[in-house]
Amino acid sequence: MTPMPTLRAAEEIPLSRSRRPAPPTWLVVALACAGQFLVVLDVSVVNVALPSMRSDLGLSAPGLQWVVNAYTIAFAGFMLLGGRAGDLYGRKLMFLVGLALFTLASLAGGLAQAEWQLLAARAVQGLGAAVLAPSTLTILTSAVPEGAPRARAIATWTAVGGGGGAAGGLVGGLLVDGLNWRWVLLINVPIGALVLAGALFWLTEGRAGGGRRPDLPGAVLVTAGLATLAYGIVQTEAEGWASAATLVPLAGGAALIGLFLLVEARAKAPLMPLGLFRLRSVSSANVAMFLCGSAMFCMWFFMTLYAQNVLGYTPLEAGLALVPSSLAVILGSKAAPRIMPVLGARNVAVTGALVAAAGFGWQSTMSADGAYVTTIMLPGVLMMLGAGLSATPLAAVATSGARPEDAGLVSGLVNTSRTMGGSLGLSVMATIAAARSGGEASAEALTAGYALVFRTGCLVLLGGAVLMRVWLPGGSAGPREKDCAVPRAPKGKRLRRSPRP
């Protein structure tokens, strides 16, 4: 197998772009971040509205669960395909297609009159999000030069994404209490339409697919494999880890992913060039993103449960209680690029994981009658400050070593790692909490289960910090390690591309 084309060689490949003058960089970053905000917000905002949805539409218990699962499975399953589609057909086009699907599905879900209509709309929302999310990061990294400027742009993208996830409970509580559950979905329509109009007018098209045909067998296998794995993961909440309803889809998903890797190793134009994983930056950052996501994604869920089920907060009060944590993730994300040129991306990522681990350890000392400042606010601030500090350098490292024609795929991989890590982590942590509480609903039993979850998350983050320290490439923002650096071509000559494997 011949080595992958290197970054400098790939830069000789012209990108297809429109003739319209490039818009201001800040506007491109703002549009990309707005799309990311909608995607991440919708992961959590619906949770608050579930009881109202159930009473209004008469949802069954499985139907209520699938309001969340339909989005999650479609989102996780189509993410890599959405990223590669941006490389082949145009990042602006995929941004517009994904956002249009997401906005129209939000309208359909908000107007749904039956259970099947709501579930179908949520599945299409997830599909739209899977096409949109990789494009947001790729458009951003393509518009901003590598180094400190790109690190700052990625920090903004990370902060907006983190803020969207954090704001879900608060926004959902305000909309449900002030209007009704339908506005949890309908609020996406005017925002989506505004961003769609701005993207249509301001964004310029760019792709680096080189006229390659799509790898249909690979696309079918990876989409089916990821969707089946996601289905198996979400089944654990209702069926447990030992049931056939869980084990069969998990095994089937793993088998499909294995078959996908075999097909990709032989394909002339693979959906995912396996040589990508020889890049230390790509492989290490995605594994770290998976581990961090598996712990940090659980924070919002269990903190909200603790505030409502143990301390007696209303949904709106629980959302307000987490506002300092929301601000902390934004602060950490924006501080990271200022520190990265001094300490290096690896050290900042490790520091973030350790800060978050300290917050998780503090949160694990919670009690059934804890005070807000010491059992929610301060440990929450530490957890999310660390999340912001680590997410920005990990995203910067993961995208720094990829070729331009693989940028969308790498962006999809980053989002997939985080999403799958969060989904798997939440399922595992929910099982841990339930086992520790022993099925009891008393405040003391629930607190014991939640505390064990945060202790486990602390250990996962400490392990992630060790892995990052050992495996992540060193250097400052946007590192270019030895395995992706190449000599320049002699003066006056172009560096030729190596053939694909």
N, C-alpha and C positions, 0 to 999 in steps of 0.2 A: 504494500500500500504506500503510495507516495505521500509525502507530507502535505499538510494543508497549505494553500497559498498564504503568504504572510501579509501582514497589515500594509506594509509599504507597497508590495506588489499589487495588492488589491486596490490601493488608492489610485492606480493608473487606469482603473476601469471607469469610464465616464458614467455618471449618474444621469438618468433622464429627468429633466426638470422643465417646468413651464417657463415661458419667457417673461412672465410678470416679475417686476422687481421684488426682491426678497423683502418681506415685512420686517418691522423692528423685532429684534430678538425677544424683547420683553413680552411682545404680543403673542409670539409663538409659544413661549413658556406659559403664558396665562391661559391660552386656549387648551394646551396639553394638560395643564393642571386642573382646569375646569372639568374636562372629560374624566380624569382620574378621580376627582372628588365625587362625581355622580356615581361612578362604579363602586367605590369603596363605601360611600354613604349607604347605598342600597343593600349592602351586606348586613348591616346592623339595624337600620331604621325600621324595618318591617317587624322586628321582634316585639316592639312595644305595642304594635297594633294587632297582634294575633288574637288576643281575647275578643276584641271588638269585631274582627273579621269573622270569628267563629259564631258569635251571637247573631250577626247581621245576615250572613249567608248560610247559616246552619252547617258549617263545616264539620265533617267527622274528625275524630282524633287523628287518623292517618293523614287526612287531607290537610289538617292544620300543620302537621310536620312537613308535608310536601310543599307548603307555601315557601318554606325556607330551602328544602332540599332540591326542588326543581331548579331554582336559581343556581345553587351551589354546584350541582352536577353539570349543568350546561356550561357554567363559567369555567370550571376546572377542565372539563373534557375538551373544549374547543380552543383553549388558550394557545397551545403551540401552533395549531393550524391557523389561528388568527394572526399570530406573529409572522409566520412564513408567508401568508397571503399578502401582508403588507410589503414584504420584500419583493414578491413576484409581480403584484398588480398595482402597487403604489400605496404609500403610507397615508397620504391624504385621502385617497379613495376609501381605504379601509376604516379610517377615522370617521368619515362621513357615513359609510354604510353601518358601522357599529353603533354610532350615536343615533342614527335614524331608527334602527331596529329597537334600540333601548328606549327611545322616546315614545315611539308608537306603541310598544308593548306596555309601557307605563300608563299610557292613556287607556289602553284596553283593560289593563288590570284595575285601574281606578274606576272604570265603568262596569266592571264585571257584575253579573247578576246571578251567577251560578258558580259552584265550586270548580267545575272543569274549565270554565272560562278564566278564572283567576290563576289556576295552575298552569294552563297553557301560556298565559301572558307572562308568568314568572319564568317559564322555561325560555321563552323568546327573549326576555330581558337578559337572562344569563348568557344566551348566545350573543346578543349584541354587546354585552360587557366583555366577552371573551375576544371579540374582534376589536373592540375599542381600546381595551387596556394596554395591549402591547404597543399599539400605535402611539399612545400618548408618550411613552418613554422613548420610542424610536424617533419620533418627530423632534422631541426635545434634544436628544443627543446628536441628531443630525444637524440641528440648527446652531448648536453651541460648540465651539472648538474644545478639544480635549484639554484637560488641565484644570486650573482653578475656576475659570468661568463655568465649565461643565459641572464641576463639583457643586458650585453654588446653585446651578439650575436643578441638578438632581436633588439637592437639599430642599429646594422649594417644592419639587414634585413629591418628595417623601413627606414633607411637613403637611402638605395639602391632603395627601392620602391618609396619613395618620390622623389629621384633624377630622377628615370625613368619617373614619371609623369611630372616632371618639364622640363626634357630634350626633351619631345616629340615635342614641338613647334620648338625648335632650331634644333634638328636632322632632323625633317621633312622639315624645310626650307632649310637646307643645301643639303639634298638629292634631293628635287624637283628642286631647283635652279641649282645644280651642275650636276645632272644626269637626272632623270625623276621620275614621281610618282611611277613607279613600284618598285623602290628601297626602298621605304618606307616599302614594304612588303618583298622584296627579301633580305634585309639586315638581316632579322631574320634567313635566311637559314644557312649561315656559322657559325653564333654565336650559333644557336640551335644545329647544328651538333657537334660543338666543346664541348658544355656542355653535350650533349647526350653521347659522347664518354667518357668524364670524369666521368659522373655519372655511366655509365655501368661498368667501371673499378674500381672506387674508393668507391662508396657507398655500404654499406652492407644492406642487407634486414632486415626489422624489422616490425612486426605487433603484435597487441594484441587483435585480434578478437576472440581468443579462439575457433576457428572452428565454429563459429556461422554462420547460414545461413542468407543471406541478406533479409531484410524486403522489399519485392517487392511492396506490396500495399503502404507502406509509401514512398518508393522511387518514385513511379509514382505520388502520390498525391503532395508531396512537390516540385518535379521538375515542374510539371504542374502548381502548384500554384504560385511558384516564377516566372516562365517564363511568366505566364499570368499577374501577377502584374507588372513585368518589361515592358511588352508590353503596358499595360494601362498607365504606367508612361511616356514612350516615345511618346505615342500618344498625350499627352497633348500639345506638342510643335506645332503640326500641326492642331489639332482639338479643342484644348481648354479643360478646365476642366468640362464644363457643357454638352458636347456632348455625345451622346450615344456611339460613337466609343471609348470614354475614360471611361465612367462610367461602361459600361457592362464588359469590361475585368478587371477593378479594383474590381468590386463587385464579379465577378467570381473567381478571384485570391484569394480574401479574403475568399470566401466560401470554396475553395479547401484547403487553409491553415487551416481553422477551422475543416474541415473533417479530415485532416491529424492529427491534434492534438487529435481528438477523437479516431482515429485508433491507434495512438501511446500509448494512455492511456490503451488500451486493449491488445496490442501486447505482446507476450512473449519475443521476442527479437527485440525491437523497433529500427528503424533507429536512432531516437533521443530520448533517455530516458528523459522523462519530468522532472525527478528529477534533471537533470543538472541545471535547472533554479532555483532550491532551493539553489544552491550555489551562495552566494552573489557575489563572484568574477566574475562568468560567466555572471549572469544577469545584474549586474550594469555596468560592463565594456563594454558589447555589446550595451546596450542602450546609454552609453556615446559615444561609437565609432560611432553609427548611427547618433547622433546629431552633433558631430564634423565633420563627413564626409559630412553631408548635407550642412554645411556652407563652409568648407575648400575646398571641391572639386570644388566649383564654382569659387574660386579665379583665377585659371589659365585661365578659360574660359572667364570671364569678364575682366580680366586684358588684355588679348590678344585682345579682342574686343575694349576695350578702346584705347589701343595703336594704333591699325590699323584704326578703324572707326572714332576716334575723333582726335588723334594726328598725323595721317597720316603715321605711321610706315609701312614699308614693313613686310611681314611675317618673314623674316630672322631678321630684326631689332627688331621686337617684341620678337622673341625668345632670342636674345642677351640681350634685356632689362630685361628679367626675370632670367638671370644667377645669379645675387646676391641672389635672392629669392631661387633658387635651392641650392646654397651653404648654405643658412641659414637653410633650412630644414635638410640638412646633419649635420650641426653644432649642431642644437637642438637635433637631434636623438642621436648623439654621446655624447653630454653633459649629457643627461638624466640619463644614468646608473651611472655616477659619482656622481650625486646629490641624486639619490634615496636612497642609504644607509644612508644618513644624514637626508634628509627631509621626506622620505617615498614616495612610489609610488603615493599615493593619492594626496599628496601636490604638487608633481611635475606635475601630470596631471592637477590639478587645476591651477597651475601657468602657464602652457603652454596655457590653454584655455584663461586665462586672458590676456596674452601677445598677443595672436592671436586676441582677441577681441579689444585690443588697436589698432592693425594694421588695422583691419576692420573699426574701428571708424575713424581713420586717413584717410583711403582711401575714406571714404564716403564724405570727404570735397573736392574731386576732382573738377576741373574746366575744361572747354572746351579748355583752353590754358595753362594747367598746365605744370610745368617744370618736367623733368625726375626724378631728385633726390627726390623731395618732393611729387610727385604724383604717382610715380611708384616704385622707388628703395627702399626708406626707409620704407614706409608702407608695401611693399611686403616682405621686410626682417623681419619685426615684425610678419606678418601673418604666414610666413613659419617657423620662429624660434619657434613660439608657437605651430605650427602643429607638428614639430619634438619633442618638449618637451613633448607633451601630448600623442602622438601615441605610443611611446615606453613603458611608464608605463601602458597604457591601454592594450596593447597586452600582457605584462608580467602578469598583474593581471588576464586577461581573461583565460590564459592558465595555471595559477599556481595551481588552485584547481581541475583540471580534472584528472580522472583516466587515466593510460596509454592507455587502450583500447578505450578511448573516445578522445584521443589527436587529431586525424585527424578530427573528427567531430567538436571539439571546434575550431580548426584552420579554418575549413570551415565556421563556424559560425561567426568568427571574420571577415573574408574576405567578407562574405555575408552582415553583418551589415554595413560595410564600403561602399561596392558597392551599396547596396540598398539605404543607406542614401545619397550617392553622387548623384545617379540617381534621386531620389525623390527631393532632394534639388535643383538640377539644373533645373528640370522642374518647380518647384514652383518659383524659382528666375527668370527664363526666363519670366514667366507670370507676375511677379511683374514689371520687367523692361519694358516689352511691354506695360503694363497698364499705367505706369508712363510717358513713352515717348509719349503715345497717337497715335502711328503709325507714328509719324514724324521721319524723317531721318536726321534732322539738328544736328550739333555737340552739341548744348545746350540741345536739347531734349534727345539725347542718353545719354549724361552725367548725366542728372537728373535721368534717369532710372537706370543707373549703380550705381549711388550714393545711391539710395534707396536700391538696392540689398545689398550693403556693410553695410548699417545701419541695415538692417534686419539680416544679418549674424552676426553682432556684438551682437545683442540681443539674437540670438540663442546660441552663444557661452557663453554669460553671464549666460543664463539659464542652459547650460550644466555644467558650472563651479559650480553653486550652487548644481545641482544634484550630481555631483561627490563628492563634499565636504560632502554631507549628506549621500550618498548611498555607495560609494566605500569603501571597507574595508581599515582600516588603516594599518600601518606597513611599512616596507621597501620593497625592491624589492622582488617579489615573495611572497606576503603575503599568509598566510594560516590561514584564519579566523576560528572562532569557529565552523562554520557549516561544515567545511571539515577537522577538526582535530579530531584524535581519539587516544585512549590509545594504547600503545604497547601491544603486546601479551606477556604472561608470558614467562620467559626464557625457551628455549627448546621446545616451542610449536608454531605452526603456527596459525596465525589469520585467521579464516575461512571467506570466502566470504558470504555475505548475498545473498539470492536468488534474482533474478531480479523481479521487479514488474510484 
